[in-house]
Every structure is written in C-alpha cells, then in structure tokens.
Amino acid sequence: MKERAAMTEAEQEKAPDLNALEQEGEIAADYVEGLLDIADIDGDIDMDVEGDRALVSVVGVKGNELVGPDGEVLEALQELTRLAVHRQTGERSRLMLDIAGYRERRRAELTKLGSEVANQVKEKGEPKSLRPMTPFERKIVHDAVAAAGLRSESEGEEPQRYVVVFPA
C-alpha cells in the first residue's frame, strides 16, 4: 500500500504544474506584448499549455522581422522571454515562443526531412549527417527518425550541433 502511494507522489512530481505553466504563459505574454508595443508592431497573443511547457504565439504579425533568417530573431526573443519569466518566478522556463506560425511550419518541414533522411539511410545503409540545427529543430528530426525505426544522435558543439542518422 505504501509503495503505491509513493509512486503516486512521484507521478505527481513528474506531472507538469498547470497553474505554474499558465503563470509562465501570462508573464511571457505580458513581456512580449511590451516588446511589440516598443517596436510599434501589431499582433495578437495566444497562450496555451502544450505538454510540459507554456506556449505563447504572436499571430497577425505582418512581415518576418520578428522571425529573422532561419528563425534567429525568434530564438533570441524566446530566450529573452524565458529570462523575463525566470526573473519573476525564480524557475527555469521551457516556454516556447512562436511568431506568425513559423514553428508550426518549421515542424512540418523538419518532420518531412527526418523521414526522407531515414529512408535514404535505410536504402544506402550508411549514416548521414545533417546541417547544424537548433535544439528545437534537432528534437523534431530525432522524433521523425525514431518514428521511421532508426536511431539518431546529436553531435558537435552549439551552435554547430547537428543530427546524424544511423542505419538499423
């Protein structure tokens, strides 16, 4: 009986705290809204909780200046937003920021890339290395490769860290 109660407590510790994630989202949304006001950029902010992280999306933004080439500006804004959340909560944030649907489009592209590379590796029987990617991008590729039944690893040092896909 005690083992079951302890396991339940352990499961509860692993479960994301929905209230804390919602608070993170609210802090992040306020911070991003302030940045948009300073930059005089129009956009609406949506908040959600996806899995074990808060998700803040800026929608209705015209142009790509907040995303930048290869999402570089978006990554920087996400880190600044995470720092703002950390400053207020004292907790490390895993918050995800998306602007104008960039991350969703990128997720679809990378899932397709991971599947295609997995098929190439299956056909040739040789490992294949991809170009350097952000942690967000590498995770999507790793998931697609795993779904195809192959193994992948990240190699190298940030910011030049990349995925290598191995044959079965």
N, C-alpha and C positions, 0 to 999 in steps of 0.2 A: 504494500500500500504506500509506504514512504517513497519507494523508487518512482512510482507513478506520479506522485505529487512533485517530486524534484524534477522529473522530466518535464512536467507541465510548466514549472517555473523556468526551466532552461529554454523551453519553446517560447515562452512569453518574452524572455530576454532577447531572443533572436528576432521576434516579430517586430516589424517597424512600428514606431510610436506615431500613429496617425496624427495626433494633436501636434506633436513636435514637428512633423513634416509639413503640416498645414501652416504652422507658425513660420517655419523657414520660408515657405512659399509667399506668405504675406510680407515678410521682411524684404525678401528678394524683389517682389513686385513693387513695393514702395521705392526701393533703391533704383530699380530700372526705370520706373516712372519719373523719378527725379532726373535721371540721365537723359531721358527723352525730352523732358522739359528744358533742360540746359541746352541741349542740341537743337531745340525747336523742331523736333521730329514728331509727326503724328503717328500714333499706333495705339492699339488696344492691347491690354494684357490679360491673358488667361492663365489661371492657376489650376494645377491638378496634382495628384499624387500617383506616381506610376511605379509599382513595385515597392522598393525601399528608398525612393528618392522623390523629392519635390520636383515638379516640372513647371517652369514658368515660360510662357510663349508670348512673344510680341507679334501680333497679327495686324494686318492692314498697313504695313510699312511699305512705302514706295522706295525703290532703289535698293542697292546692295551695300551701301556704305557701312551698315551695321554688321554685315556678314564678312565682307572683305574677301580677298583671294584665298581660296581653299579654306574658308571659314576662320581665318586667322583673327579677324576682329571679333567675331563671335566667341572664339575661345578666350580671348583676353577679357571681354565683357563678362563671360561666365566666371572667370577667376576673380575678377573684381567683385562680382555679385556674391560669390562664395565667401570672400573676405569680409564683406559687409555683414553677411549673416553670422559669420564666426565672431565678429566684433560684438554683435548684440547678444548672441546666445552662449558664447564660450565653447561651442561644439563645432567640430569639423563638419562641413556641409558637403554632401554629394549631389547637390542641386544641379539640375540640368536646365540650361537656358536654350531656347530655340527662338530664332527670329525668321519670320516670313516663311516658315515651313522648311527651312534649309536642312535641319537634322533629319526630318522625315524623308525628304528626297534623297539625302545622302545615305540614309539607312537602306533604302531600296536599291540604290546603285551598288553599295558595298555588299549587300546580300547576294546580288546577281554576280558580282565579281568573285566573291568567295566560292560560289557554286561552280562558276566557269573554271576557276583555277583548280578546284578539286577534281573536276572532270579531266582537265589537262594532265594533272599529276597521275590520276588513275590510268589514263591512256599510255603515258610515257614511262611511268614507273620511276620517275626521278623527282627529287624535291624541287620546289620552285619558291623563289624569294620575291616578295612584292616591294613596292616603293615604301619609304617611311610614311607612317601614319600617326595620327593622334591616338591616345588610349581609347576614346570613343569609337574611332574607326576600326582599330585592331579588334576590339571586342566583337563587333558585328561580323567581321571576317572570320574570326575564330568560331563563332556560333554557326555560320554558314558552312564552314569546313567540317565541323563536328556533325552537323545535320547530314552531310554527304558521306559520313562514315570514315573520315580521315582525321589525322592528327596535325595540329599546327602549333607553332611556338613563336613567341616574340623574341627577337634578338637585337643586339645593338644597344646604344645609349640614347636617351632622349636628347635632342628632338629627332634623332635619326633612327629611332626604333622601328623595326619592320617585322612583318609576318613571314614565316617560312612554312610552307605546306609540305608535309611528308607523305609518301605513299603508304598504304596499309601494310 
